[in-house]
Amino acid sequence: MSKKTTKPKAPMFVYEPTDFRQPPLETEWLLTNGTGSFAMGNVASCNTRRYHGLLVSAIHPPVDRVATVSTVGEHVHFNDMTWDLSTHEYGAGHDYSMFQPNGWRHLVEFVKEENAVAWLYRVGPIEVERRLRLVWKRQMAVLSYTVRKTRSRKMAVPETVGLTLRPFCAMRDFHALRDNDQMPAVGMSETKAGWQLVSGAITLNIAADRAEVGTAPSWWHNFHYRADAARGQGFRESLFVPGCFNARFDPAKKQTLNLCLATEKIDWDAALARDARKRHLSKIVGAVTEQADDHHDDLAALAVATDDFVVDRAVAGKASTTIIAGYPWFSDWGRDTMIALPGCLLSTGRYKQAKQTLLTFAAHIKDGLVPNRFDDYGGDPHYNTVDASLWFVHAATEYARLADDAKTWKAKLAPACRAILDAYAEGTHFDIAMDGDGLISAGHEGTQLTWMDAARDGVVFTPRFGKAVEINALWYNGLRACAGLLTGKAAARYEKMADRAKRSFNKLFWLSERDHLADCVTPDGVDGSLRPNQLFAVSLPHSPLSQRRQQQVMTAVRDKLYTPAGMRTLSPDDPRYHGRYDGSLFERDAAYHQGTAWPWLIGAFIEGWLRAHKFTDKSRKAARQMLQPLIEQMSHHSLGTLHEVYDGDEPQRPQGCIAQAWSVAEVLRAALLIGA
């Protein structure tokens, strides 16, 4: 099939309610604007999390995020009657709650576009469209209301329709809650078209472009967040209402009111200008879809989703780029950023941003360690991981291979990679060091240094100190990749180290009686658990395994760990297996890496499958069939993106963050590896 000649468009996701017994709370949406700010909610427009809101603003991009306007109360008036369009859930306790009002019953359509979300409500002969958009690269959100008559000729259309809007404001850190006994004074001053609110370090401006302003400050109590309650967290909130906006519409003229929310000075020209992000996304979609002959809709959706995570970060006072790990609660984490970088930036042709991201982390390497994460509030970076640095080496060498940027490699990235490899060989913090057999050992009983790092209340759920299989696969790959890009004594030294690591890897990790690799070798012995970490010994560009052993690993992993929503973290045959990721935070952490399925691992699985079977047409077809169900998840619970995790057992409910960078990035990268 020849490539399409028409310009590919970013997809829309349309939801039409069919069950009017309960509000559609489970299907969630996300909007971002390239700074770390976001808006988030569900189809019913009824907040179920503390993180739901119309503008969660990054005061110091991409972090220091604050929840500003949580929701808006909306009332339509005509013919001496009033209808509510909004939906709130109120609760007196953990087990009791009620929806009031029930505006979701008037909802007839919800649309998630690449840069906006829109709800269509119908009340008799009147339709009200609510549309939310974040202003690109600014700390502003625009909520637009358009009132028009329906196409039906059976009902008389009123001459005038009134609309009343009440903004419900949180004015807090986005991780916190304003409970009933936590209502600090909110400084408030009227402006020409709204208000300016001040609470602590947070300043919020609210204004409408065609409405009367009615000031009547009040607190509303007992908003109930059921998703937080299910996670064992605080779930009750009080919100501040400064007053209301009142506007009148002629429904025959299809008039619009714009409500602007901002933690900066409101700029109406910028707020209402043509959205620059559409042009930005069009380039990314084009760069991705031109790489394949088919499946353009899937690739376009994935390409758009990757951009949600690529954000600004200032380094030493200069603008740079980084990758947010996931929304709503993560910032930029070293491990997640480096794993997501190939799919988010290299697969999409964004080499400039890839270089900036790599240099951002390279500038913070300390004793051979890449930061595990940057601080949410501007403090020092946190260093407590063994794999982030090795993933940096992989991302840097892939950048050098694909971007043809010898200057940056030689001047910046090669020294950073060598600093990491040499520090690991000689020994650095957290007992990270090369052992006498040429393999990397790290940590002790009290540390969690690999990506399977769940621990709570002093309990380490997956102790993997010692020699972990994926750490040594990354170590071997890093040695080979750097040797191939360097010359002279450094290249020869890394080749020699890789040869020794390869021999030791096969001797230590291969379980001949099971035809797969051990997960970890600790001082207490060999952990032969069937886990997906062994995939990286096959999927990375340089594998220490023979072709036969690669195929044996892939068969074992496919038979026990593959699911349509990603790879299980533990075989269901294991007595420690948890098929459900739910309950309290402690219970969730206990299940996090003990059976829960992770979409990001599908990238290594698909690449491993293709490499083990030499990229034959048959292996590509099988890989496409295994990947497609996960791509289709983007039309279900988190519209236009992919969750962090899913239950290991059917029906595999989505869990964790509603949008995870490495989930999206690895699915896109895998789709492009398969080809069309």
FENMOWO-V180014 format. One record per pair of residues at least 4 apart in sequence whose ideal C-beta (glycine too) atoms are under 8 Angstrom apart, sorted by the first residue. I is the first residue (numbers start at 1). J is the second residue. If there is no record, write none. Layout:
((I;J) (I;J))
This chain:
((1;293) (1;294) (1;676) (2;293) (3;290) (3;293) (4;8) (4;289) (4;296) (7;282) (7;286) (8;285) (8;286) (8;289) (8;296) (8;300) (9;285) (9;300) (10;113) (10;114) (10;278) (10;281) (10;282) (10;285) (10;300) (10;301) (10;303) (10;304) (11;114) (11;297) (11;300) (11;301) (11;304) (11;640) (12;111) (12;112) (12;113) (12;114) (13;111) (13;112) (13;634) (13;635) (13;639) (13;640) (14;109) (14;110) (14;111) (14;112) (15;24) (15;27) (15;43) (15;109) (15;110) (15;111) (15;112) (15;639) (16;108) (16;109) (16;110) (17;24) (17;43) (17;104) (17;107) (17;108) (17;110) (19;24) (20;105) (23;44) (23;46) (23;87) (23;99) (23;102) (23;104) (24;42) (24;43) (24;44) (24;104) (24;107) (24;110) (25;42) (25;43) (25;44) (25;46) (25;48) (25;226) (26;42) (26;637) (27;42) (27;43) (27;636) (27;637) (27;638) (27;639) (28;40) (28;41) (28;42) (28;43) (28;637) (28;638) (28;639) (28;658) (29;40) (29;41) (29;42) (29;43) (29;112) (29;117) (29;638) (29;639) (29;640) (30;38) (30;39) (30;40) (30;308) (30;327) (30;638) (30;640) (30;641) (30;658) (30;659) (31;38) (31;39) (31;40) (31;115) (31;116) (31;117) (31;132) (31;133) (31;134) (32;37) (32;38) (32;134) (32;307) (32;308) (32;309) (32;311) (32;327) (33;37) (33;38) (33;134) (33;135) (33;136) (33;137) (33;138) (33;277) (34;136) (34;137) (34;277) (34;307) (34;310) (34;311) (34;312) (35;58) (35;61) (35;62) (35;137) (35;138) (35;139) (35;311) (35;312) (36;58) (36;61) (36;62) (36;63) (36;65) (36;311) (36;312) (36;324) (36;331) (37;55) (37;56) (37;57) (37;58) (37;61) (37;65) (37;134) (37;139) (38;56) (38;134) (38;327) (38;328) (39;53) (39;54) (39;55) (39;56) (39;117) (39;132) (39;134) (39;141) (40;49) (40;51) (40;52) (40;53) (40;56) (40;327) (40;328) (40;658) (41;45) (41;47) (41;52) (41;53) (41;54) (41;71) (41;117) (42;46) (42;47) (42;48) (42;52) (43;107) (43;110) (43;119) (44;87) (44;104) (44;107) (45;71) (45;86) (45;87) (45;103) (45;104) (45;107) (45;119) (45;130) (46;87) (46;88) (46;89) (46;99) (46;104) (47;52) (47;53) (47;70) (47;71) (47;88) (47;89) (47;223) (47;225) (48;52) (48;89) (48;225) (48;226) (48;227) (48;228) (49;225) (49;227) (49;228) (49;328) (50;67) (50;174) (50;175) (50;176) (50;177) (50;225) (50;228) (50;233) (50;234) (50;237) (51;56) (51;67) (51;174) (51;327) (51;328) (51;329) (52;70) (52;71) (52;225) (53;67) (53;68) (53;69) (53;70) (53;71) (53;170) (53;174) (54;68) (54;69) (54;70) (54;71) (54;72) (54;132) (54;141) (54;143) (54;261) (55;68) (55;69) (55;134) (55;139) (55;140) (55;141) (55;261) (55;262) (55;263) (56;65) (56;66) (56;67) (56;68) (56;174) (56;328) (57;65) (57;66) (57;68) (57;139) (57;262) (57;263) (58;62) (58;63) (58;64) (58;65) (58;139) (59;64) (59;65) (59;66) (59;139) (59;201) (59;202) (59;263) (60;64) (60;378) (61;311) (61;312) (61;313) (61;314) (62;311) (62;312) (62;313) (62;322) (62;324) (62;331) (62;332) (63;331) (63;374) (63;375) (63;376) (63;377) (63;378) (64;376) (64;377) (64;378) (65;173) (65;174) (65;376) (66;171) (66;172) (66;173) (66;174) (66;202) (66;263) (67;170) (67;171) (67;172) (67;173) (67;174) (68;169) (68;170) (68;171) (68;202) (68;204) (68;261) (68;263) (69;141) (69;167) (69;168) (69;169) (69;170) (69;204) (69;206) (69;261) (70;168) (70;169) (70;170) (70;223) (70;237) (70;239) (71;86) (71;88) (71;168) (71;239) (72;86) (72;143) (72;165) (72;166) (72;167) (72;168) (72;259) (73;84) (73;86) (73;88) (73;164) (73;165) (73;166) (73;168) (73;241) (74;84) (74;85) (74;86) (74;103) (74;128) (74;130) (74;145) (74;163) (74;164) (74;165) (74;166) (75;82) (75;83) (75;84) (75;85) (75;163) (75;164) (76;82) (76;83) (76;85) (76;121) (76;123) (76;126) (76;128) (76;147) (76;161) (76;162) (76;163) (77;81) (77;82) (77;83) (77;161) (77;162) (77;163) (77;164) (78;126) (78;158) (78;160) (78;161) (78;162) (79;158) (83;103) (83;106) (83;123) (84;101) (84;102) (84;103) (85;103) (85;106) (85;121) (85;123) (85;128) (85;130) (86;101) (86;103) (87;99) (87;101) (87;102) (87;103) (87;104) (88;99) (88;100) (88;101) (88;223) (89;97) (89;98) (89;99) (89;223) (89;224) (89;225) (89;226) (90;97) (90;98) (90;99) (90;100) (90;222) (90;223) (90;224) (91;96) (91;97) (91;98) (91;222) (91;224) (91;235) (91;236) (92;96) (92;97) (92;222) (94;229) (94;235) (97;224) (97;226) (99;104) (103;107) (103;121) (106;121) (106;122) (106;123) (107;119) (107;120) (107;121) (108;120) (108;121) (108;122) (109;119) (109;120) (110;117) (110;118) (110;119) (110;120) (111;117) (111;118) (111;120) (112;117) (112;639) (112;640) (113;117) (113;118) (114;277) (114;278) (114;281) (114;304) (114;640) (115;133) (115;134) (115;136) (115;275) (115;277) (115;278) (115;281) (116;131) (116;132) (116;133) (116;275) (117;131) (117;132) (118;129) (118;130) (118;131) (118;132) (119;129) (119;130) (119;131) (120;127) (120;128) (120;129) (121;127) (121;128) (121;129) (121;130) (122;126) (122;127) (122;150) (123;127) (123;128) (124;150) (124;155) (125;149) (125;150) (125;152) (125;155) (125;156) (125;157) (125;158) (125;251) (126;147) (126;148) (126;149) (126;150) (126;157) (126;158) (126;161) (126;251) (127;147) (127;148) (127;149) (127;150) (128;145) (128;146) (128;147) (128;163) (129;144) (129;145) (129;146) (129;148) (130;143) (130;144) (130;145) (131;143) (131;144) (131;145) (131;146) (132;141) (132;142) (132;143) (132;144) (133;141) (133;142) (133;144) (133;275) (134;140) (134;141) (134;142) (135;140) (135;141) (135;142) (135;270) (135;271) (136;275) (136;276) (136;277) (136;280) (137;276) (137;312) (138;262) (138;264) (138;267) (138;270) (139;262) (139;263) (139;264) (140;260) (140;261) (140;262) (140;264) (140;266) (140;267) (140;270) (140;271) (141;260) (141;261) (141;262) (142;258) (142;259) (142;260) (142;261) (142;271) (142;272) (143;258) (143;259) (143;260) (143;261) (144;256) (144;257) (144;258) (144;259) (145;163) (145;165) (145;247) (145;256) (145;257) (145;258) (145;259) (146;254) (146;255) (146;256) (147;161) (147;163) (147;249) (147;251) (147;254) (147;255) (147;256) (148;251) (148;254) (149;157) (149;251) (149;252) (150;155) (157;251) (157;252) (158;251) (159;250) (160;248) (160;249) (160;250) (161;248) (161;249) (161;250) (161;251) (162;246) (162;247) (162;248) (162;249) (163;246) (163;247) (163;248) (163;249) (163;257) (164;244) (164;245) (164;246) (165;208) (165;211) (165;244) (165;245) (165;247) (165;257) (165;259) (166;241) (166;243) (166;244) (166;245) (167;206) (167;241) (167;242) (167;259) (167;261) (168;220) (168;223) (168;239) (168;240) (168;241) (169;186) (169;197) (169;204) (169;206) (169;239) (169;240) (169;241) (169;242) (170;178) (170;237) (170;239) (170;240) (171;178) (171;186) (171;197) (171;199) (171;200) (171;202) (171;204) (171;240) (172;176) (172;177) (172;178) (172;199) (172;202) (174;328) (175;329) (177;182) (177;234) (177;236) (177;237) (178;182) (178;183) (178;237) (178;238) (178;239) (178;240) (179;234) (179;236) (179;237) (179;238) (180;221) (180;222) (180;236) (180;238) (182;238) (183;219) (183;238) (183;240) (184;199) (184;200) (185;199) (186;197) (186;198) (186;199) (186;217) (186;240) (186;242) (187;197) (187;198) (187;199) (188;195) (188;196) (188;197) (188;198) (188;217) (188;242) (189;195) (189;196) (190;194) (190;195) (190;213) (190;215) (191;195) (191;196) (191;205) (191;207) (192;207) (193;207) (193;208) (193;209) (193;211) (193;213) (194;205) (194;206) (194;207) (194;208) (194;213) (194;245) (195;205) (195;206) (195;207) (195;213) (195;215) (195;242) (195;243) (196;203) (196;204) (196;205) (196;206) (197;202) (197;203) (197;204) (197;205) (197;206) (197;240) (197;242) (198;202) (198;203) (198;204) (199;204) (202;263) (203;263) (204;261) (204;262) (204;263) (205;260) (205;261) (205;262) (205;263) (205;264) (205;265) (205;266) (206;242) (206;259) (206;260) (206;261) (207;259) (207;260) (207;266) (208;213) (208;245) (208;247) (208;257) (208;258) (208;259) (208;260) (209;257) (209;258) (209;260) (209;268) (209;272) (210;247) (210;255) (210;257) (210;258) (211;245) (211;246) (211;247) (211;257) (212;245) (212;246) (212;247) (213;243) (213;244) (213;245) (214;243) (214;244) (214;245) (214;246) (215;242) (215;243) (216;241) (216;243) (216;244) (217;240) (217;241) (217;242) (217;243) (218;240) (218;241) (219;238) (219;239) (219;240) (219;241) (220;238) (220;239) (220;240) (220;241) (221;238) (222;236) (222;238) (223;236) (223;237) (223;238) (223;239) (224;229) (224;235) (224;236) (225;229) (225;235) (225;236) (225;237) (226;230) (226;235) (227;231) (228;233) (228;234) (228;235) (229;233) (229;235) (230;582) (231;584) (231;585) (231;588) (232;583) (232;584) (232;585) (232;586) (232;587) (233;585) (245;257) (245;259) (247;257) (249;253) (249;255) (249;257) (250;255) (258;271) (258;272) (260;266) (260;268) (260;271) (262;266) (262;271) (266;271) (267;271) (268;272) (269;273) (274;278) (276;280) (277;281) (278;282) (279;283) (280;284) (280;307) (281;285) (281;303) (281;304) (281;307) (282;286) (283;287) (284;288) (284;303) (284;304) (284;306) (284;307) (284;348) (284;349) (284;350) (285;289) (285;299) (285;300) (285;303) (285;304) (286;290) (287;291) (287;303) (287;348) (287;349) (287;350) (288;292) (288;299) (288;300) (288;302) (288;303) (288;347) (288;348) (288;349) (288;668) (288;672) (289;296) (289;299) (289;300) (289;303) (291;299) (291;347) (291;672) (292;296) (292;299) (292;671) (292;672) (292;675) (292;676) (293;675) (293;676) (294;676) (295;299) (295;671) (295;676) (296;300) (297;301) (298;302) (298;631) (298;671) (299;303) (299;668) (299;671) (299;672) (300;304) (301;305) (301;631) (301;634) (301;640) (302;306) (302;631) (302;634) (302;664) (302;667) (302;668) (302;671) (303;307) (303;348) (303;668) (304;308) (304;640) (305;634) (305;640) (305;641) (305;642) (305;659) (305;664) (305;668) (306;310) (306;343) (306;344) (306;345) (306;347) (306;348) (306;661) (306;664) (306;665) (306;668) (307;344) (307;348) (308;324) (308;327) (308;641) (308;659) (308;664) (309;323) (309;324) (309;325) (309;326) (309;340) (309;344) (309;659) (309;661) (309;664) (309;665) (310;321) (310;322) (310;323) (310;324) (310;344) (310;345) (310;350) (310;353) (311;321) (311;322) (311;323) (311;324) (311;332) (312;319) (312;320) (312;321) (312;322) (313;320) (313;321) (313;322) (313;332) (313;360) (313;374) (314;318) (314;319) (314;320) (315;320) (315;359) (315;360) (315;363) (316;363) (320;356) (320;357) (320;359) (320;360) (321;353) (321;356) (321;357) (321;360) (322;332) (322;337) (322;357) (322;360) (322;361) (322;374) (323;332) (323;336) (323;337) (323;340) (323;341) (323;344) (323;345) (323;357) (323;661) (324;330) (324;331) (324;332) (324;661) (325;330) (325;331) (325;332) (325;333) (325;336) (325;337) (325;340) (325;373) (325;660) (325;661) (325;662) (326;330) (326;336) (326;644) (326;656) (326;657) (326;659) (326;660) (326;661) (327;657) (327;658) (327;659) (328;657) (328;658) (329;657) (330;336) (330;657) (331;373) (331;374) (331;376) (332;336) (332;337) (332;373) (332;374) (333;337) (333;372) (333;373) (333;388) (334;338) (334;361) (334;370) (334;371) (334;372) (334;373) (334;385) (334;388) (334;389) (334;391) (334;392) (335;339) (335;372) (335;385) (335;387) (335;388) (335;391) (335;451) (336;340) (336;661) (336;662) (337;341) (337;357) (337;361) (337;661) (338;361) (338;370) (338;388) (338;391) (338;392) (338;394) (338;395) (339;391) (339;395) (339;600) (339;662) (339;665) (339;666) (340;344) (340;661) (340;662) (340;664) (340;665) (340;666) (341;345) (341;346) (341;354) (341;357) (341;358) (341;395) (341;399) (341;665) (342;346) (342;347) (342;395) (342;398) (342;665) (342;669) (343;347) (343;348) (343;603) (343;662) (343;664) (343;665) (343;666) (343;667) (343;668) (343;669) (344;348) (344;350) (344;661) (344;664) (344;665) (344;668) (345;350) (345;351) (345;353) (345;354) (345;357) (346;350) (346;351) (346;354) (346;398) (346;399) (346;402) (346;403) (347;665) (347;668) (347;669) (347;672) (348;668) (350;354) (351;355) (351;399) (351;402) (351;403) (351;405) (352;356) (353;357) (354;358) (354;395) (354;399) (354;403) (355;359) (355;399) (355;403) (355;405) (355;408) (356;360) (357;361) (358;362) (358;392) (358;395) (358;396) (358;399) (358;412) (358;413) (358;416) (359;363) (359;408) (359;412) (360;364) (361;365) (361;370) (361;371) (361;392) (362;392) (362;396) (362;412) (362;413) (362;416) (364;370) (364;371) (364;381) (365;369) (365;370) (365;389) (365;392) (365;416) (365;419) (365;420) (366;371) (366;381) (366;383) (367;423) (367;428) (367;429) (368;389) (368;419) (368;420) (368;421) (368;422) (368;423) (368;424) (368;428) (368;432) (369;383) (369;385) (369;388) (369;389) (369;420) (369;423) (369;428) (369;429) (369;432) (370;383) (370;385) (370;388) (370;389) (370;391) (370;392) (370;420) (371;381) (371;382) (371;383) (371;388) (372;381) (372;382) (372;383) (372;384) (372;385) (372;388) (373;381) (373;382) (374;381) (374;382) (375;379) (375;380) (375;381) (375;382) (383;429) (384;430) (384;447) (384;449) (385;389) (385;449) (385;450) (385;453) (386;390) (386;430) (386;432) (386;440) (386;442) (386;443) (386;449) (386;450) (386;468) (386;471) (387;391) (387;449) (387;450) (387;451) (387;470) (387;471) (387;474) (388;392) (389;393) (389;420) (389;424) (390;394) (390;420) (390;424) (390;471) (390;474) (390;475) (390;478) (391;395) (391;474) (392;396) (392;416) (392;417) (392;420) (393;397) (393;417) (393;420) (393;421) (393;474) (393;478) (393;481) (393;482) (394;398) (394;474) (394;477) (394;478) (394;481) (394;540) (395;399) (396;400) (396;409) (396;413) (396;416) (396;417) (397;401) (397;417) (397;478) (397;481) (397;482) (397;484) (397;485) (398;402) (398;541) (399;403) (399;405) (399;408) (399;409) (399;413) (400;405) (400;406) (400;408) (400;409) (400;413) (400;485) (401;485) (403;408) (405;409) (406;410) (407;411) (408;412) (408;413) (409;413) (409;414) (409;485) (410;414) (411;415) (412;416) (413;417) (414;418) (414;482) (414;485) (414;486) (415;419) (416;420) (417;421) (417;478) (417;482) (418;422) (418;482) (418;486) (418;490) (419;423) (420;424) (420;478) (421;425) (421;478) (421;479) (421;482) (421;494) (422;426) (423;427) (423;428) (423;432) (424;428) (424;432) (424;433) (424;434) (424;440) (424;475) (425;433) (425;434) (425;497) (426;433) (426;434) (427;432) (427;433) (427;434) (428;432) (428;433) (430;442) (430;443) (430;447) (430;449) (431;441) (431;442) (431;443) (431;444) (431;447) (431;465) (432;440) (432;441) (432;442) (432;443) (432;449) (433;440) (433;441) (433;442) (434;438) (434;439) (434;440) (434;441) (434;497) (435;439) (435;440) (435;441) (435;467) (437;500) (437;501) (437;504) (437;507) (437;508) (438;497) (438;500) (438;501) (438;503) (438;504) (439;467) (439;472) (439;475) (439;501) (439;504) (439;505) (439;508) (440;467) (440;471) (440;472) (440;475) (441;466) (441;467) (442;447) (442;449) (442;450) (442;465) (442;466) (442;468) (442;471) (443;447) (443;448) (443;449) (443;464) (443;465) (443;466) (444;465) (445;460) (445;463) (445;465) (446;460) (447;465) (448;452) (448;453) (448;454) (448;455) (448;460) (448;462) (448;463) (448;464) (449;453) (449;464) (449;465) (450;464) (450;468) (450;470) (450;471) (450;533) (451;470) (452;462) (452;464) (452;533) (452;569) (452;592) (452;593) (453;462) (454;461) (454;462) (454;589) (454;590) (454;592) (454;593) (455;459) (455;460) (455;461) (455;589) (456;461) (456;585) (456;586) (456;589) (457;586) (459;586) (459;590) (461;589) (461;590) (461;592) (461;593) (461;594) (462;593) (462;594) (463;522) (464;468) (464;519) (464;520) (464;522) (464;527) (465;520) (465;522) (466;520) (466;521) (466;522) (466;523) (467;471) (467;472) (467;508) (467;520) (467;521) (467;522) (468;472) (468;519) (468;520) (468;533) (469;473) (469;509) (469;517) (469;518) (469;519) (469;520) (469;533) (469;534) (469;536) (469;537) (470;474) (470;533) (470;534) (470;535) (470;536) (470;537) (471;475) (472;476) (472;501) (472;505) (472;509) (473;477) (473;505) (473;534) (473;536) (473;537) (473;540) (473;543) (473;544) (474;478) (474;536) (474;540) (475;479) (475;501) (476;480) (476;498) (476;501) (476;502) (476;505) (476;542) (476;544) (477;481) (477;536) (477;540) (477;541) (477;542) (477;543) (478;482) (479;483) (479;494) (479;495) (479;497) (479;498) (479;501) (480;484) (480;494) (480;495) (480;498) (480;541) (480;542) (481;485) (481;541) (481;542) (482;486) (482;490) (482;491) (482;494) (483;490) (483;491) (483;492) (483;494) (483;495) (483;498) (484;491) (486;490) (486;491) (486;494) (487;491) (488;492) (489;493) (490;494) (491;495) (492;496) (493;497) (494;498) (495;499) (496;500) (497;501) (498;502) (498;542) (499;503) (500;504) (501;505) (501;544) (502;506) (502;544) (503;507) (504;508) (505;509) (505;537) (505;544) (506;510) (506;544) (506;545) (506;549) (508;518) (508;521) (509;517) (509;518) (509;521) (509;534) (509;537) (510;517) (510;518) (510;549) (511;515) (511;516) (511;517) (511;518) (511;526) (511;528) (514;528) (514;530) (514;556) (515;552) (515;553) (515;555) (515;556) (516;530) (516;534) (516;552) (516;553) (516;556) (516;557) (517;534) (517;537) (517;553) (518;526) (518;527) (518;528) (518;529) (519;527) (519;528) (519;529) (519;530) (519;531) (519;533) (519;534) (520;526) (520;527) (520;529) (521;525) (521;526) (521;527) (522;527) (529;570) (529;571) (529;574) (530;556) (530;557) (530;560) (530;561) (530;570) (530;571) (530;573) (530;574) (531;561) (531;569) (531;570) (531;571) (532;557) (532;561) (532;567) (532;568) (532;569) (532;598) (532;601) (532;604) (532;605) (534;538) (534;553) (534;557) (535;539) (535;553) (535;557) (535;567) (535;601) (535;604) (535;605) (535;608) (536;540) (536;604) (537;543) (537;544) (537;545) (537;550) (537;553) (538;543) (538;545) (538;550) (538;553) (538;554) (538;604) (538;607) (538;608) (538;611) (538;612) (539;603) (539;604) (539;605) (539;607) (539;608) (539;611) (543;550) (543;611) (545;549) (545;550) (545;553) (546;550) (547;551) (547;612) (547;614) (548;552) (549;553) (550;554) (550;608) (550;611) (550;612) (551;555) (551;612) (551;613) (552;556) (553;557) (553;608) (553;612) (554;558) (554;605) (554;608) (554;609) (554;612) (554;613) (555;559) (556;560) (557;561) (557;562) (557;567) (557;605) (557;608) (558;562) (558;605) (558;609) (560;568) (560;571) (560;572) (560;573) (561;567) (561;568) (561;569) (561;571) (562;567) (562;568) (562;605) (562;626) (563;567) (563;568) (563;597) (563;646) (563;648) (563;652) (564;629) (564;630) (564;652) (565;597) (565;599) (565;629) (565;630) (565;633) (565;646) (565;652) (565;654) (566;597) (566;598) (566;599) (566;600) (566;601) (566;602) (566;630) (566;645) (566;646) (566;663) (567;597) (567;598) (567;601) (567;602) (567;604) (567;605) (568;572) (568;595) (568;596) (568;597) (568;648) (569;592) (569;593) (569;594) (569;595) (569;596) (569;597) (569;598) (569;648) (570;574) (570;576) (570;577) (570;578) (570;593) (570;594) (570;595) (570;648) (571;577) (572;577) (572;579) (572;595) (572;648) (572;649) (573;577) (574;595) (576;594) (577;594) (577;595) (577;648) (578;590) (578;591) (578;594) (578;595) (578;596) (578;648) (579;595) (579;647) (579;648) (579;649) (580;591) (580;647) (580;648) (580;649) (581;588) (581;591) (581;592) (581;596) (581;645) (581;646) (581;647) (581;648) (581;653) (581;655) (581;656) (582;587) (582;588) (582;591) (582;647) (582;653) (582;655) (583;587) (583;588) (583;591) (584;588) (585;589) (586;590) (587;591) (588;592) (588;655) (590;594) (591;595) (591;596) (592;596) (592;645) (595;648) (595;649) (596;645) (596;646) (596;647) (596;648) (596;655) (597;645) (597;646) (597;647) (597;648) (597;652) (598;644) (598;645) (598;646) (598;663) (599;630) (599;633) (599;642) (599;643) (599;644) (599;645) (599;646) (599;660) (599;663) (599;666) (599;667) (600;660) (600;662) (600;663) (600;665) (600;666) (601;605) (601;666) (602;606) (602;626) (602;627) (602;630) (602;666) (602;667) (602;670) (603;607) (603;662) (603;665) (603;666) (603;667) (603;669) (603;670) (604;608) (604;666) (605;609) (605;626) (605;670) (606;610) (606;623) (606;626) (606;627) (606;670) (606;673) (606;674) (607;611) (607;669) (607;670) (607;673) (608;612) (609;613) (609;619) (609;622) (609;623) (609;626) (610;615) (610;619) (610;620) (610;623) (610;673) (610;674) (611;615) (612;619) (613;618) (613;619) (614;619) (615;619) (615;620) (616;620) (617;621) (618;622) (619;623) (620;624) (620;674) (620;675) (621;625) (622;626) (623;627) (623;670) (623;673) (623;674) (624;628) (624;674) (627;631) (627;667) (627;670) (627;671) (627;674) (628;632) (629;633) (630;642) (630;667) (631;667) (631;671) (632;636) (633;637) (633;638) (633;642) (633;643) (633;654) (634;638) (634;639) (634;640) (634;641) (634;642) (635;639) (636;654) (637;643) (637;653) (637;654) (637;658) (638;642) (638;643) (638;654) (638;658) (638;659) (641;658) (641;659) (641;660) (641;663) (641;664) (642;659) (642;660) (642;663) (642;664) (642;667) (643;654) (643;655) (643;656) (643;657) (643;658) (643;659) (643;660) (643;663) (644;655) (644;656) (644;657) (644;658) (644;660) (644;663) (645;654) (645;655) (645;656) (646;652) (646;653) (646;654) (646;655) (647;651) (647;652) (647;653) (647;655) (648;652) (654;658) (656;660) (659;663) (659;664) (660;664) (661;665) (662;666) (663;667) (664;668) (665;669) (666;670) (667;671) (668;672) (669;673) (670;674))
